[in-house]
Amino acid sequence: MLLTLRDVRKSYNTEGSRVGVLKGVSFELDAGQHLALTGESGSGKSTLLHLIAGLDMPDGGQIRVSGADLAGMTDAQLAAVRRGKIGLVFQQFNLIPSMTVAQNLAFHARLAGKLDEDWNAELTERLGLAACLNRYPEQLSGGQQQRVAIGRTLAAKPDLILADEPTGNLDEDTGDVVIELMLQLVSDVKAGFILVTHSTKLAGLLHRRLHLTHGLLQ
């Protein structure tokens, strides 16, 4: 099993009181399986993704990635998991402004020691970025920047890809093209995929759908 969550709980202090965001979330994800995670704003979707990525720790429960319990890892070990096993794509593109498109595309794979020049060239072509390689992020449209962000994540061929509203800053037509490309490429690398989205249309493109409400899955 690629990903296992068991009774994951998380709460935060808000105005002097403790507010539960996740109240016992459990599910599993197989390698190569695609899951849509839906829910209202504030339902805990982004919090859940951050916990799976090891960017934050749950108050209780267990998260295992490829059989390894994230709770037992040091910060350095968690960073190594994010470099080598988990890819992240956010609504904000988070490109490095001082790097060209070519440098941004190769950045994570090079850090992980997994840069494959042939695969990188294929990504560049399929994402329509060949003419942009020497440009900087500020010289790109929103759709182009998100394609670079997707390519940067996929270049390392991670086992699990987490995407938090990746088309939220794009118009609908551009977003549809970007998500279609992303799903094709995710399938090519046989990665598990969790997509946080408000769109029932996008959710319907994935293998499974879970809905988060009041800290619980439906």
Protein Blocks (a to p, Z undefined) as FASTA:
>chain_A
ZZdcehiacdddeehiacdfbgoiaddddehiacddeddehilmmmmmmmmnopaccfbd
cddeehiafklpcfklmmmmmmmmpccddfbloiafkbcfklmmmmmmmmnopacfklmm
mmmmmnopmmmmmpcfklpcfklmmmmmmmmmmmnopabdcdehkllmpcfklmmmmmmm
mmmmmmmnopacddddfbfklmmmpmbdcddeehiaZZ
